[in-house]
Amino acid sequence: MTVFSPELTHSYDSGMGAGSSGKQGVDVPSPLISPIEERLSFAKIVVNHNPEDISLDSLQAMKPVHKGMYMTVMVDEKLYKSGVSELRDSLIGRIIHVRGDTPLTHIALVNRLGDVWKIRTPWSLTPLGEGYYNIRFSCDVDRERIYARPSWKLNPGLLRLQRWVPDFNPFKVNKSVVQAWIRISELPLEYWNKHIITALASAVGTVIKIDERTLNRTMGRFARVLVELDLKQERDETLMFEQAGHCSFVSVQYERLPELCKLCSIIGHATGHCGGKPR
């Protein structure tokens, strides 16, 4: 698997390749390339960094220019789509710590995830800042297996996962939004249609997926749905639905929601244990 930044990205592979240092699973960052003596032109820098076939007109169009108060670069559409294609199937992970936790080092985190996930195919972990990581897999089955669980206990820390989306910026994301499984109880079996269940769950948050056991009706005590919701918002525990003038109610339970401090708006500790300032 390609490692995109030798300083920040680590790839994990369960195999021992040629030239291995004996530490299984972690590629040690290569030393930085020595400084280039000649001064490179803008076009040469872009060509060297992006080996894709790109025209000189496109390069010229990306040359920085003044627009109002800012220097502006018009990004080439082909290069942008190439970057999107590369990340399309990746995941975004965020590690949430309880106050007092000592975060794992990057290499320790790579090793811990390798142990927890038990992956035998190459994968990579790139820190993005603010506790967020981009995670890429070479095996779709591994990715979907890991994503099936929205959170993973790392001890210390809890890793929460979401799909990668274009223009993801960890410094602007709403940090009170999480993914969580909900249980819809007291729903008669004749209503166990994926469209009906999706409609009910969408009253709570954005529906991500329905549990396979719910779709297959192998567990009838409750319908289980993974949703994305904002911890700052009020959470409904009862929903009403109607059919041909008949009104019924279902109850909603939330599985293992993390604590959100109402003082500093940070996930991971209760308001009573906060020593920070309001945000």
C-alpha positions in Angstrom: 0.0 0.0 0.0 1.2 3.4 -0.8 2.5 5.5 2.0 1.7 9.1 1.2 3.8 11.0 3.8 6.9 9.4 5.1 6.8 11.7 8.1 3.2 11.3 9.1 1.8 8.1 7.6 2.5 4.6 8.7 1.5 1.5 6.8 0.8 -1.8 8.5 1.4 -5.2 6.9 1.2 -8.5 8.8 3.9 -10.0 6.5 7.7 -9.6 6.8 9.1 -8.3 3.6 12.6 -8.0 2.3 14.7 -5.6 4.2 12.5 -5.8 7.3 14.0 -4.5 10.5 12.4 -7.3 12.6 9.6 -5.1 14.0 6.5 -6.7 12.4 3.8 -4.4 11.2 5.3 -0.9 11.1 7.2 0.8 8.3 9.8 3.1 9.9 9.7 6.5 8.2 12.5 7.0 5.7 14.9 9.8 6.2 14.1 13.0 4.4 15.5 13.5 1.0 18.4 16.0 0.9 17.5 19.5 -0.2 17.5 20.1 -4.0 20.2 22.5 -4.9 18.6 24.0 -8.0 15.6 26.3 -7.6 12.6 24.5 -9.2 10.0 26.3 -11.2 6.4 26.0 -10.2 5.6 23.8 -13.2 8.5 21.4 -12.2 7.3 21.2 -8.6 3.8 20.2 -9.7 5.0 17.7 -12.2 7.5 16.1 -9.8 4.8 15.8 -7.1 2.0 14.6 -9.4 3.2 12.2 -12.0 -0.2 12.2 -13.7 -0.4 13.3 -17.3 -1.2 17.0 -17.1 -1.0 19.7 -19.8 1.1 22.8 -19.6 -2.0 24.9 -19.9 -3.4 23.2 -16.8 -0.2 23.9 -14.9 -0.2 27.5 -16.0 -3.9 27.8 -14.9 -2.8 26.6 -11.4 -0.2 29.3 -11.0 -1.0 31.4 -7.9 -2.6 34.8 -8.6 -3.9 37.6 -6.5 -7.7 37.7 -6.0 -8.8 40.4 -3.7 -6.9 40.0 -0.4 -5.6 36.5 -1.1 -3.2 34.6 -3.2 -5.4 32.1 -5.0 -4.7 28.8 -6.8 -7.3 27.3 -9.2 -6.9 23.5 -8.7 -6.9 21.4 -11.8 -10.1 19.3 -11.9 -8.3 16.2 -13.2 -5.8 16.2 -10.3 -8.6 16.8 -7.8 -10.7 13.9 -9.1 -7.6 11.7 -8.9 -7.2 12.6 -5.2 -10.9 11.9 -4.6 -10.7 8.6 -6.3 -7.7 7.6 -4.2 -9.5 8.3 -0.9 -13.1 7.3 -1.9 -13.1 4.0 0.0 -11.2 5.2 3.0 -12.5 5.8 6.5 -12.1 8.7 8.9 -11.4 7.8 12.5 -11.4 10.0 15.6 -9.9 9.0 18.9 -11.7 10.2 22.0 -9.9 10.3 25.3 -11.3 10.5 28.8 -9.7 13.4 30.8 -6.5 12.1 32.3 -5.7 9.6 29.5 -2.2 9.5 28.1 -2.6 9.2 24.3 -0.7 6.5 22.5 2.2 7.5 20.3 1.6 7.1 16.6 3.6 3.9 16.3 1.9 2.5 19.4 -1.5 3.4 18.0 -0.6 1.6 14.7 0.4 -1.5 16.6 -2.6 -1.4 18.9 -5.0 -1.2 16.0 -3.3 -4.0 14.2 -3.8 -6.2 17.3 -7.4 -5.1 17.8 -8.5 -5.4 14.2 -6.4 -8.5 13.4 -5.8 -7.5 9.8 -3.6 -9.6 7.6 -3.6 -7.3 4.6 -1.8 -3.9 4.2 -3.4 -0.8 5.5 -2.3 2.8 6.4 -3.0 5.4 9.0 -2.5 9.1 8.4 -3.0 11.7 11.3 -5.0 14.7 10.2 -5.0 16.8 13.4 -7.6 17.3 16.1 -7.6 13.6 16.9 -8.7 12.6 13.4 -7.1 10.0 11.1 -7.5 8.9 7.6 -7.5 5.1 7.3 -7.0 3.2 4.0 -7.3 -0.5 3.4 -6.1 -2.7 0.6 -8.9 -5.2 1.3 -12.6 -4.1 1.0 -13.7 -7.0 3.3 -11.4 -5.8 6.1 -12.7 -2.3 5.7 -16.3 -3.2 5.9 -15.8 -5.6 8.8 -14.1 -2.9 10.8 -16.6 -0.2 9.8 -19.4 -2.5 10.9 -18.5 -1.5 14.4 -18.7 2.3 14.8 -16.4 2.4 17.8 -13.4 0.4 19.0 -11.9 0.5 22.6 -8.2 1.1 22.5 -7.4 1.4 26.2 -6.7 4.3 26.4 -9.1 6.0 24.1 -12.1 5.1 22.0 -11.8 5.1 18.2 -15.0 6.2 16.3 -15.3 5.6 12.6 -17.1 7.3 9.7 -16.9 7.2 5.9 -14.5 9.6 4.3 -16.2 12.5 2.5 -14.7 15.1 0.1 -13.4 18.3 1.6 -13.2 16.8 5.1 -11.5 19.3 7.4 -10.9 18.2 11.0 -10.5 21.8 12.1 -14.0 22.7 11.0 -16.0 19.6 11.7 -18.8 19.6 14.2 -17.2 17.5 17.0 -20.5 16.9 18.8 -21.7 14.7 15.9 -21.2 10.9 16.4 -22.3 7.6 15.0 -24.3 5.3 17.3 -26.5 2.3 17.1 -30.1 2.8 18.1 -32.7 0.1 19.0 -36.3 0.6 17.9 -38.5 -1.5 20.2 -42.2 -2.5 20.2 -42.4 -2.4 16.3 -44.8 -5.1 15.0 -43.1 -7.5 12.7 -45.2 -6.6 9.6 -43.5 -3.2 9.7 -40.1 -4.7 9.5 -39.4 -3.3 6.0 -36.1 -1.6 5.4 -37.9 1.5 4.1 -40.2 1.8 7.1 -37.3 1.2 9.5 -35.2 3.8 7.7 -38.0 6.3 7.9 -38.4 5.7 11.6 -34.7 5.9 12.3 -34.3 9.1 10.2 -36.4 10.9 12.9 -33.5 10.3 15.2 -30.5 11.1 12.9 -29.0 10.4 9.5 -29.3 6.7 8.8 -26.0 5.0 7.9 -26.9 1.3 7.8 -29.4 -1.3 9.2 -28.1 -4.3 11.1 -28.1 -7.5 9.1 -30.1 -9.4 11.8 -32.8 -6.7 11.5 -32.9 -7.0 7.7 -33.0 -10.8 7.9 -35.6 -10.7 10.8 -33.4 -13.1 12.8 -33.8 -11.0 15.9 -37.3 -9.6 16.5 -37.0 -7.9 19.9 -35.9 -4.6 18.3 -34.8 -3.2 15.0 -31.1 -2.0 15.2 -29.9 0.9 13.1 -26.7 2.8 12.9 -27.3 6.6 12.7 -25.3 9.8 12.9 -26.6 12.3 15.4 -25.6 15.5 17.2 -25.1 15.0 20.9 -26.1 18.7 21.5 -29.6 18.0 20.2 -32.5 16.7 22.2 -32.9 12.9 21.8 -36.3 11.4 21.2 -37.1 8.2 23.2 -40.6 7.7 21.7 -41.7 7.9 18.1 -45.2 7.8 16.7 -46.2 6.3 13.4 -49.6 6.0 11.6 -51.1 3.6 9.2 -54.6 3.9 7.7 -55.7 6.1 10.6 -54.2 3.8 13.2 -51.7 5.3 15.5 -48.9 3.4 17.3 -45.7 4.2 19.2 -42.2 2.7 19.4 -39.5 3.4 21.9 -35.9 4.2 21.0 -32.8 3.2 23.0 -29.3 4.5 22.3 -26.3 2.2 22.6 -23.2 3.4 24.4 -23.4 7.1 23.6 -20.2 9.0 24.6 -20.4 11.8 27.2 -20.5 15.4 25.8 -19.3 18.1 28.2 -21.8 21.0 28.1 -19.2 23.4 29.3 -16.4 22.9 26.7 -18.3 20.9 24.1 -15.7 18.2 24.1 -16.6 14.5 23.9 -15.1 12.2 26.5 -15.9 13.6 30.0 -18.9 14.8 31.9 -19.5 18.5 32.7 -18.8 17.9 36.4 -15.3 16.8 35.5 -14.4 19.6 33.2 -11.6 22.0 34.0 -11.8 23.9 30.7 -13.5 27.0 29.5 -16.8 27.3 27.7 -16.7 27.3 23.9 
